[in-house]
Each structure stands twice: as structure tokens, then as C-alpha cells.
């Protein structure tokens, strides 16, 4: 599965304001999102 997480505007907003509602929604989202899991797997394989 190809992930768009590297360019995701929601992720960037959440990282810019870690205490915001957007950040809390983002963290909740990453718990079940198959795209996020694929993105993390790709990062691990790249050694990042």
C-alpha cells in the first residue's frame, strides 16, 4: 500500500502544534490507519 503520509497536510499541522485538537485527532488516527502503518514500515526499511 502506498502511503501519502510524508506529504499529509494534517500530519504537518499536528507536528507544528502538538498540543492541539488536530494533533490529538492525528494520534488517534494513526492507531488504526493502514496507510500510516505502511508508511512506518517503509521508513523502517529505509533505515530512517
The first five atom37 places (N, CA, C, CB, O) and aatype in JSON, in Angstrom:
{
  "aatype": [20, 20, 20, 20, 20, 20, 20, 20, 20, 20, 20, 20, 20, 20, 20, 20, 20, 20, 20, 20, 20, 20, 20, 20, 20, 20, 20, 20, 20, 20, 20, 20, 20, 20, 20, 20, 20, 20, 20, 20, 20, 20, 20, 20, 20, 20, 20, 20],
  "atom_mask": [
    [1, 1, 1, 1, 1],
    [1, 1, 1, 1, 1],
    [1, 1, 1, 1, 1],
    [1, 1, 1, 1, 1],
    [1, 1, 1, 1, 1],
    [1, 1, 1, 1, 1],
    [1, 1, 1, 1, 1],
    [1, 1, 1, 1, 1],
    [1, 1, 1, 1, 1],
    [1, 1, 1, 1, 1],
    [1, 1, 1, 1, 1],
    [1, 1, 1, 1, 1],
    [1, 1, 1, 1, 1],
    [1, 1, 1, 1, 1],
    [1, 1, 1, 1, 1],
    [1, 1, 1, 1, 1],
    [1, 1, 1, 1, 1],
    [1, 1, 1, 1, 1],
    [1, 1, 1, 1, 1],
    [1, 1, 1, 1, 1],
    [1, 1, 1, 1, 1],
    [1, 1, 1, 1, 1],
    [1, 1, 1, 1, 1],
    [1, 1, 1, 1, 1],
    [1, 1, 1, 1, 1],
    [1, 1, 1, 1, 1],
    [1, 1, 1, 1, 1],
    [1, 1, 1, 1, 1],
    [1, 1, 1, 1, 1],
    [1, 1, 1, 1, 1],
    [1, 1, 1, 1, 1],
    [1, 1, 1, 1, 1],
    [1, 1, 1, 1, 1],
    [1, 1, 1, 1, 1],
    [1, 1, 1, 1, 1],
    [1, 1, 1, 1, 1],
    [1, 1, 1, 1, 1],
    [1, 1, 1, 1, 1],
    [1, 1, 1, 1, 1],
    [1, 1, 1, 1, 1],
    [1, 1, 1, 1, 1],
    [1, 1, 1, 1, 1],
    [1, 1, 1, 1, 1],
    [1, 1, 1, 1, 1],
    [1, 1, 1, 1, 1],
    [1, 1, 1, 1, 1],
    [1, 1, 1, 1, 1],
    [1, 1, 1, 1, 1]
  ],
  "atom_positions": [
    [[0.83, -1.18, 0.0], [0.0, 0.0, 0.0], [0.88, 1.24, 0.0], [-0.95, 0.0, 1.2], [1.77, 1.39, 0.83]],
    [[0.61, 2.13, -0.93], [1.37, 3.37, -0.99], [0.77, 4.37, -0.02], [1.39, 3.94, -2.43], [-0.45, 4.54, 0.04]],
    [[1.62, 5.03, 0.72], [1.17, 5.97, 1.73], [1.46, 7.4, 1.31], [1.83, 5.66, 3.07], [2.49, 7.67, 0.7]],
    [[0.56, 8.3, 1.64], [0.73, 9.72, 1.36], [1.1, 10.48, 2.63], [-0.54, 10.3, 0.73], [1.02, 11.71, 2.66]],
    [[1.48, 9.77, 3.66], [1.74, 10.37, 4.97], [2.89, 11.38, 4.95], [2.04, 9.29, 5.97], [2.88, 12.34, 5.72]],
    [[3.87, 11.18, 4.1], [5.0, 12.1, 4.05], [4.56, 13.49, 3.63], [6.06, 11.58, 3.09], [5.19, 14.48, 4.03]],
    [[3.52, 13.59, 2.85], [3.05, 14.88, 2.34], [1.72, 15.32, 2.94], [2.92, 14.83, 0.86], [1.13, 16.3, 2.48]],
    [[1.25, 14.64, 3.94], [-0.08, 14.89, 4.51], [-0.12, 16.23, 5.25], [-0.47, 13.76, 5.46], [0.68, 16.49, 6.14]],
    [[-1.08, 17.08, 4.86], [-1.23, 18.39, 5.49], [-1.68, 18.25, 6.94], [-2.23, 19.24, 4.71], [-1.25, 19.03, 7.79]],
    [[-2.52, 17.29, 7.23], [-2.98, 17.07, 8.6], [-1.82, 16.69, 9.52], [-4.06, 15.98, 8.64], [-1.71, 17.17, 10.64]],
    [[-0.95, 15.82, 9.03], [0.22, 15.42, 9.82], [1.12, 16.61, 10.09], [1.01, 14.31, 9.09], [1.63, 16.76, 11.2]],
    [[1.33, 17.44, 9.09], [2.19, 18.61, 9.25], [1.61, 19.6, 10.26], [2.4, 19.31, 7.9], [2.35, 20.18, 11.06]],
    [[0.28, 19.79, 10.24], [-0.36, 20.68, 11.21], [-0.23, 20.11, 12.62], [-1.84, 20.9, 10.86], [0.0, 20.84, 13.57]],
    [[-0.39, 18.8, 12.74], [-0.28, 18.15, 14.04], [1.13, 18.26, 14.6], [-0.69, 16.68, 13.94], [1.31, 18.46, 15.8]],
    [[2.13, 18.13, 13.75], [3.51, 18.25, 14.21], [3.86, 19.68, 14.58], [4.46, 17.75, 13.13], [4.68, 19.91, 15.47]],
    [[3.24, 20.65, 13.9], [3.52, 22.05, 14.19], [2.92, 22.48, 15.53], [2.97, 22.94, 13.07], [3.48, 23.33, 16.22]],
    [[1.78, 21.88, 15.9], [1.1, 22.23, 17.15], [0.74, 20.96, 17.9], [-0.18, 23.09, 16.87], [-0.41, 20.53, 17.87]],
    [[1.71, 20.34, 18.58], [1.5, 19.03, 19.21], [0.42, 19.0, 20.29], [2.77, 18.57, 19.81], [-0.08, 17.91, 20.6]],
    [[0.03, 20.11, 20.87], [-0.97, 20.09, 21.91], [-2.38, 20.39, 21.41], [-0.61, 21.07, 22.96], [-3.31, 20.45, 22.21]],
    [[-2.53, 20.58, 20.13], [-3.82, 20.98, 19.57], [-4.78, 19.81, 19.4], [-3.6, 21.66, 18.24], [-4.4, 18.64, 19.51]],
    [[-6.02, 20.16, 19.12], [-7.04, 19.15, 18.84], [-6.66, 18.35, 17.59], [-8.42, 19.81, 18.66], [-6.87, 17.14, 17.53]],
    [[-6.11, 19.03, 16.59], [-5.69, 18.35, 15.36], [-4.64, 17.28, 15.68], [-5.11, 19.38, 14.35], [-4.68, 16.18, 15.12]],
    [[-3.72, 17.6, 16.57], [-2.68, 16.63, 16.94], [-3.28, 15.43, 17.65], [-1.63, 17.29, 17.84], [-2.86, 14.29, 17.43]],
    [[-4.26, 15.68, 18.51], [-4.91, 14.55, 19.21], [-5.67, 13.68, 18.22], [-5.88, 15.08, 20.3], [-5.64, 12.45, 18.33]],
    [[-6.35, 14.3, 17.26], [-7.03, 13.52, 16.23], [-6.04, 12.73, 15.39], [-7.86, 14.44, 15.33], [-6.3, 11.58, 15.02]],
    [[-4.91, 13.34, 15.1], [-3.88, 12.67, 14.31], [-3.36, 11.43, 15.04], [-2.72, 13.63, 14.0], [-3.22, 10.37, 14.44]],
    [[-3.07, 11.57, 16.32], [-2.57, 10.42, 17.1], [-3.61, 9.3, 17.16], [-2.18, 10.86, 18.53], [-3.26, 8.13, 17.05]],
    [[-4.86, 9.66, 17.33], [-5.93, 8.66, 17.33], [-5.99, 7.96, 15.98], [-7.29, 9.3, 17.66], [-6.11, 6.74, 15.92]],
    [[-5.9, 8.71, 14.92], [-5.96, 8.21, 13.55], [-4.84, 7.21, 13.27], [-5.9, 9.37, 12.56], [-5.06, 6.19, 12.61]],
    [[-3.64, 7.5, 13.75], [-2.51, 6.62, 13.46], [-2.62, 5.26, 14.12], [-1.23, 7.28, 13.89], [-1.92, 4.32, 13.74]],
    [[-3.48, 5.14, 15.1], [-3.67, 3.86, 15.78], [-4.34, 2.81, 14.92], [-4.46, 4.06, 17.02], [-4.16, 1.61, 15.15]],
    [[-5.11, 3.23, 13.93], [-5.86, 2.26, 13.11], [-5.63, 2.42, 11.61], [-7.32, 2.39, 13.4], [-6.1, 1.58, 10.84]],
    [[-4.95, 3.45, 11.17], [-4.79, 3.73, 9.74], [-3.81, 2.77, 9.07], [-4.33, 5.17, 9.55], [-2.64, 2.73, 9.45]],
    [[-4.26, 2.01, 8.07], [-3.34, 1.1, 7.38], [-2.27, 1.84, 6.58], [-4.12, 0.18, 6.47], [-1.17, 1.33, 6.41]],
    [[-2.58, 3.04, 6.1], [-1.6, 3.84, 5.37], [-0.45, 4.27, 6.27], [-2.26, 5.07, 4.76], [0.71, 4.25, 5.86]],
    [[-0.77, 4.65, 7.51], [0.26, 5.05, 8.47], [1.15, 3.87, 8.81], [-0.38, 5.63, 9.75], [2.37, 4.01, 8.91]],
    [[0.55, 2.71, 8.99], [1.34, 1.51, 9.3], [2.28, 1.16, 8.14], [0.41, 0.32, 9.6], [3.42, 0.76, 8.36]],
    [[1.8, 1.31, 6.91], [2.64, 1.07, 5.74], [3.77, 2.09, 5.67], [1.8, 1.11, 4.46], [4.9, 1.74, 5.33]],
    [[3.46, 3.33, 5.98], [4.47, 4.4, 5.99], [5.56, 4.11, 7.01], [3.81, 5.77, 6.3], [6.74, 4.25, 6.71]],
    [[5.17, 3.69, 8.21], [6.14, 3.35, 9.24], [7.01, 2.17, 8.82], [5.43, 3.04, 10.55], [8.21, 2.15, 9.09]],
    [[6.4, 1.19, 8.18], [7.15, 0.02, 7.7], [8.17, 0.44, 6.64], [6.19, -1.04, 7.11], [9.31, -0.02, 6.66]],
    [[7.77, 1.32, 5.73], [8.69, 1.82, 4.71], [9.85, 2.59, 5.31], [7.95, 2.71, 3.72], [10.99, 2.44, 4.88]],
    [[9.56, 3.42, 6.31], [10.62, 4.18, 6.98], [11.62, 3.24, 7.66], [10.02, 5.14, 8.03], [12.83, 3.46, 7.62]],
    [[11.09, 2.19, 8.27], [11.96, 1.22, 8.96], [12.87, 0.51, 7.96], [11.12, 0.2, 9.73], [14.04, 0.28, 8.24]],
    [[12.32, 0.17, 6.8], [13.1, -0.5, 5.77], [14.18, 0.42, 5.19], [12.19, -1.0, 4.67], [15.24, -0.04, 4.78]],
    [[13.89, 1.72, 5.14], [14.85, 2.7, 4.61], [15.9, 3.05, 5.65], [14.12, 3.96, 4.14], [16.91, 3.68, 5.32]],
    [[15.68, 2.66, 6.88], [16.63, 2.95, 7.93], [16.5, 4.35, 8.5], [18.0, 2.75, 7.44], [17.44, 4.87, 9.1]],
    [[15.34, 4.96, 8.3], [15.14, 6.34, 8.79], [14.71, 6.37, 10.22], [14.11, 7.07, 7.95], [14.5, 7.45, 10.78]]
  ]
}
